Amino acid sequence: MGTVIAFANQKGGVAKTTSTYNVGVALAKKGKRTLIIDLDSQASLTISAGLEPFEYDNTIVTALKKEGSDIEKCILSLQINLDICTSRLELAQMEIEMIGRAMRETILKRAIAPVLDKYDFILLDCPPQLGLLTINALACSDYVVIPVKTDYLAYRGVELLMESIAEVKALINPQLSVMGVVATMFEKRVKDDNEILQALSQKHNVIGVVKKMAIAKKGVYTGLSVSEQSPKNDVATEYGKVSDYIISKAKG
């Protein structure tokens, strides 16, 4: 059975999608069969992978419908060992519809069940809020990875997410655990960034420190991960280290 990992943070602009995509590519390059799932109605992960959301009829939206498509029909191949289940704007309406359904917190878990044994890793790019889609992601995940921008507001927001994770663990998914925090957009020469990184390290397991670099932003326009643009780049190297940690943790 594949290991399911939610990349979650209710705060936007923390490089959550960038982290999901680049870790997914890194895992695939290490020979791990990987599926990335876009759970954001803005379809940021879909766009980051170089795809146009409205070109595809079968997406995570149709997979989550009550009488929806088999998720296998919603999966596209990106490269060797890396597949994606795309999103589109209608996912926001789908989340509202999910509220009235039975066992609404486990709709995603039931949707991905048919492909669990086909992948080593399934990465879930959660939306930037603690809504029903994020709860669904936490309910079907083995681990959570939390990308956190090294600023004070993002740091404060981690505690709220931790409370939600603890609640899901207690009520829905007792196997859920936090794998660690990825500090993102870190600027070494900025004093505040260093102080926030130190505070994060004291309270949480920091499994990666990703610098703020233009190459990561450029990838959104090119559809290429950092490692595909510049394999020896510091950002690519750091996401490679994060993928190594994930592999080692999953084996444990």
Disulfide bonds with the S-S distance in Angstrom:
none
